[in-house]
Amino acid sequence: MRKRRRKRIVTQPETLLQVRNLKKYFPIRGGIFGKKVGDIKAVDNVSFTVNKGETLGIVGESGCGKSTTGRSILRLEEPTAGEVEFEDSLLNELNGEEMRRMRRKLQMVFQDPFASLNPRKTAGAIIEEPLTVHGIGEARERKEKVKELLQVVGLDAYHAERYPHQFSGGQRQRIGIARALAVRPKLVVADEPVSALDVSVQSQVLNLLEDLQEKFGLTYLFIAHDLSVVRHISDRVGVMYLGRMVELAERDTLYDNPLHPYTQALLSAVPVPNPDAERERIILTGDVPSPSDPPAGCAFHTRCPYVMDICREKRPEFQDQGDGHFVACHLMDE
């Protein structure tokens, strides 16, 4: 990956997206009559903001709820509770037609480029579909727009006649990006867009995303589990654990001075390019609790090396420790 560009410094950033107390619970049903017997708390009271033109990265272990958070924001999964405010609109209060129109401004790049494209449609038809759905342009104009988008993402115009199985994984993901850009959105939720790709291709797609952000003024919510990838592309980084946000800070602040024990453990596992460099590896003991039965108090206390009595009893508040560095940990109260 090339060196990350220095982005324009904004003294008073404009908030584009506000997520307040977002929850997404999936019901657990059992018994003969399929009655509800519990909930899987995939996203549990998550709050954060995304500023216009920035990239907010969300990281965490598999199953922590980061992808469900992204999908709930776009209402691909209907939130159980909470508010999502985009510009001046509360997305959770929009009806079906209003939300359909709003999707021109909100798009998603999916994780699996093999499953997210319709195998029965050509690349051109896949990219053109959002334009058709939203009634943008005449048929001839849409065809020209498709050719333009293919070139923008690094493909050729003749690729419009090919089917998904005729492309490599990286090319398929470029088609998915072109589809997301077709309606000129303001916010793009990128759900692990490079995790299914070869390492050599990952850097190409990341560089493409950065180029497109600069060219079209995009705002990204970038979801990933690879901390190195997130550091390369993000301006701020949020860390999730068991459906909850435990830390959120500027990229360099979080990587250089992590405050939450879970973040410290995650960063200690990141490989260091220098073979002579020494780093203390933090090994977490115990299993990740089930989201269907999260522990009382702090969700991380069952694995935390610094656990205190209050951690088992009271859930820590997500508080600003200064300069926009938010942490949910009782260690910060001392």
N, C-alpha and C positions, 0 to 999 in steps of 0.2 A: 504494500500500500504506500502511496506517495505521502509526503508530509502534509499534514492537515493545514488548510488555509487559516490565516488569521481573520476572523470574522469582524464585521463592522461593530464597533462598540456603541451600544445604545444606552444613554444615561437613564432614561425612563422607559423601559420596555412596555410595549402595548400587549395586554393580555388578550389572547385569542380564544383560549379554552380554559374553563374552570370546572373542575370535578370536585364535588362536595359530598362527602359521606356516602360514596358509591358502594352499594352492596349487590351482590349477585349470589343467590342461594339456589341450589338445585335440589328439589325434593327427593327424598329416599322413600320408596314405597315397598311395602311388604305385606305378607299375609294373603289369604285367599281373595280378599276383595281389593287388594292393592291400595290399602290405606296409607296415608303419609305417616311415616314413623320417625322422620328426622330430616335434617338438611345437610347438604354439603356446602359449606361456606367458602365458595371459590374466591369471592372478593368480599372483604369484610371491613366496611367503613374506611374507604380509601379517599383521600383528598389531595389534590395538587393543581397547579396551574401550568399552562403552556403559553409562552410568549410568542408573539408574531415573529416569524423568521428564524426561530431557534429550533434546535433538535433536542428533545428531551428523551433520554434513554431510560428504559426500565429493565432492570436485571433481576435475576433470582434463580433459584433451583427449579427444575422441572416440577410442575404442579403447584407453583406458588401463586398462580392466578394472574400472571402478567398478560397472557394472551386473552383471557376472559375479560380483563379490564379493558383492553383495546376493543374487543368485540362489543362490550356493553356500552362503551362510549358512543359507538356508531349505531347502537341498537340492532346489531345483528343477533345479539342476545338481549332480551328485554331485562333491564335492571330490576332488581327486587325493591330497591329503595335508593334514595339519594338524588342529587341533581347534577345534570351536565349542561353547562351554559356555553354555547358557542356564539361568539360575538354578542348579540343582544337577545338571543333566542334560547329558551330552555328546551333542549331536545326531547326530554322525557315528557313534555306536555304537547308535543306536536302530534297531530293525527297522521294517518297513513299517507295522504296526499301531500301534506305539508312536509313530512319527513322525506318523501320521495324527491321533492324539489330541493330540499336542503342537501341531498346527497351529491348535488353538483359541486358543493364546496367541501365535502368530506368523502375521501376515498381510502381504499385499503389495498396494500400489497400483501398477498398471502405467503405463508411459509413454504408451501409445497408447490413448485412450479409444474409438477407433473399432474397434480390433482385439481389445480385451480383453473385450468384451461379446458374448455369443452373440446374433446377429441374429434367431434363431428363437424366442427367449424374451422374455417381457415383462420390464419392469424389476422388477416384483414377484417374478417367478419367479427372476430372477438374484440378487436380494438374499436370497430365501428359501432358495436352494440350500445355502449353508453350514449353515444351521440344520437342514435335512433330513439332510444328510450326517452331521452330528454328533449327530443324534437329540435336538435341543433343542426341547422343547415339543410340544404337539398342533397339528394343522393350523390350528385357529382362532387359537390363541395366536401361531403363526408369522405369520399374516396381519396380526394387530394389530401385531406387532413390525415387520413390513415398513413399515406405515404410519407408525409412530413413527420409524423410521430415515430414511424419506424426508423427514419434517419436520425431523429433526435436521440433515440436510445441505442444507436450504434448498429442498426440493421439496414438492409437495403430494401428498396421499394418492391422488388420482385418477391421478397419473402411474404408479401401479403397473400399470395396464392398457395402457400404451403400450409400443411396441417401440423398440429403440435408435435406429433410423433417424429416429424422430420427435423426437429430442432434439438440441440443439446440443452442441458439443464440451465446453463447460463443464458442461452438465447430465449428459452421459455420465460425465464424471470424478467428479461428485458421486455417481452411482450406483455407480461403482467403489469410492468411499470408503465408501459405505453398506454395500456387500457385505463390505468388509474389517472393518467395525465390528460386523457382525451377531453374531459369536461372542464379542464383548468381548475382543479380544486385549490383550496387554500390550506387545508390540513390533510396530510397523508399519514395514516397509521400503517407502519411497516412492521408486520408481525414475523420476526425472525426471517427476514428476506434472503439471508445468505447461508443459513444453517444447513440447508440441503444441498449446497453447492460445494465443488472442490475448492480447496484453499486458494489455488491459483486464480480461480474465477471469482472468488469472494471479493478480492481487492478490486477487480474490474467493476463489479456491480456497486461496491461502496463508493468508488470514485465517480461513477455515473450518477449516483444519488446526490452526491455533493455538487456536481456540475449542474444538475437539474434544479437543485435548491437555489443556487445562485442565479440561474437563468430565469426561473419562473417565480422566484420569491416564495418558495414553499416553506411550510412549517411541518416538521416531522415529529411524530411520536414513535420512537424506534425501540422495538421490543426485541430483546436478545438474551441469551445466556452466556455468550462469549464476552468476557470483560474486556479483552483486548480490542475487539471490534467496537464495543460501546465507547471505549475511551477515544478511539480514532474519530468517530463521527459525531459524538454528542457534545452539547454545550453544558447541560446539566444532567445529572444521573440520579434516578430513584431506585432504591433497593427494596424488593418485596420479599416477605417471608410468610408463608401460610395464609395468603389472602390479605395481608396487611402491609402497608408501607412503613418501613422501619427507619429509613434514612433517605434524605434528599438534599443535594448540594451541588454547587458548581463542580464541573468535571475534575479540575485539578485539585480542588479542595478535598473532594471525596477520596480521590486516589492517593493523595499525599497525606491526608490526615483523617482517616475513617474513625468515627466515634462509636458506632454500634459494634458490639462484639461479633455479630453475624457478618457485617461488612468486612471487618478485619479478617475473619476466617476466609471469606471468599477471595479477598485480594491476596492473601498469603499463598493461595493455590495458583496464582497466575504465573506462568513460566517467565523467567528472567533471561533476556538474550545473552547476558554475560555469564559464561559458565563458571567464572571465578567468584561471582557475587554470591554472598551468603544471605539467606532470608530465613527467618524463623517461621516454620510451617505450623499453623494452628490446626490441630486435628479435633474435630467435633465428635463427641461420643454420643451414643444414643441414636434412635431413629427419629425421622421427621414425624410429628404427630399427624393424625388423620384430620383433614378439614371437616369431616363429619362429626368429630368430637374433639375440637381444639381445647387445649388446657386452659384453665382459669388464669387470670392475670396476664403476664407477658407470654405470648405464644412461643417465644424462644427459650423460656426458662428451663425447659427439660434438657437442653443441650448447651446452655450457656456456662462457661467456666467461671463466671463472676456472679452467679445467681445468689440473690438475697431473699429473705423471707417475704419482703414486700412484692417481689417479682411473681411469687406464686399466688398472690392475693389480689393485686390491683393491676389493671391494664395501664401501661405508661401512656402519657399523652404525647402526641406528635407536636413537639415544640421547637421554635426557632432558637438556636443556640447562638445566633449572631451571624450577620452577613448572609442570611438566607440558607443557613445550614440547619435543616430540620432533622431531629432525631427523636425516636420513641424509645427511651431507655431510662430506667430509674437510676442508673449510674450518674446521669447528668444532673440529678436532683441533689446530689451530695456536694 
